[in-house]
Amino acid sequence: MSETIITLHGMALSGHTHRVELMLLMLGLPYRFVPVTGEVMRSGEFRRLNPLGQIPVLQDGDLVLADSNAILVYLAKRYAPESGWLPEDAIGAHHVQRWLSIAAGELRYGPANARLVALWGMPGDPVRCAEIASRLLHFMEDHLAGRLYLAADQPTIADLACYAYVAHAPEGGIELDACPSVRAWLKRIEALPGFKAMPSSPLPKAS
């Protein structure tokens, strides 16, 4: 257990924040959640925590960490070594890193961006987002056929990194009906001890 209270700065509706919060919960680490707004992210005080002005930011004592996937690696190595959340063997580490890269690539520019465009009118091409999401979901569906988790026989940080934006893909108009293996994987993550759902964001009604 942590000797200090960890502080997580983020947004409740951010999948990047949610993946870190899931890791904290599943490791049983006490933490304090500090909500961050767009205005706060632009402030000098927050830029001293993360000069790039991005969430989440994690404070663990005097240590300040940014980038959600990098924070997952830190938490697994610092508080759960040899637990399986981050495999030590070369092949296992490769599998995890591949999915962390997918989370920062196809997942970010597909389902996550589609959600940003649909819910908050952020700049982006919804058609392009849908194309990326379709390729990713077909890949995940084939990959998860006969597998329980993305990178290993047990859950890893790869699953936490990918969960939220896949689970909330329908909020961006990306449906999961044709992906039974993906939906079964989501249910397995939701059944893990300590799981907490990211709040839903219904699509705005057409005017």
Disulfide bonds with the S-S distance in Angstrom:
none
